[in-house]
């Protein structure tokens, strides 16, 4: 496949989306673009929006929408990023970001958005098991609450556009990966056939 799939992975913290995005990127030989990595790459390259984003992250704050969008837009200005295909992990996070992503990718729209579904209690257990200092139960529940407010509405946003698929994020990571690959291949084959 010369043009790899263009994917977005949604899922609450603790759903394993970073792991699955990484595995999908490897399987399809596409770019894994996590927002954290995009910000760090931009900051390392001296891009002002990237440096601003890094300052937010260093303070432990959510990066302002306008900065996130500027950094992503700058990254996608390189046609190579889009042609190879990609899996976005951590972006978009809000309906406004999703709308802006559509504008940025106007000529190369998203093929598929996968919602990695993991029950909240399971996500809390997974996050507590990581044992990070900032992963107190209170902090985790606050982040999950923010996800419900800001990011969960994207499920309806993408469902309305006919590009949403849901996958069960509970179980063996390799089994989950097989399920995701099947979803992507079925969707991309259908899209390529209709072109």
Secondary structure, DSSP 8 states (H G I E B T S, - for coil): --S--EEEEE--TTS-HHHHHHHHHHHHT-EEEEHHHHHHHHHHTT-HHHHHHHHHHHTT----HHHHHHHHHHHHTSHHHHHT-EEEES---SHHHHHHHHHHTTTS--SEEEEEE--HHHHHHHHHHH--TT--HHHHHHHHHHHHHHTTHHHHHHHHTT-EEEEE--S-HHHHHHHHHHHHHHHHHHHHHH-
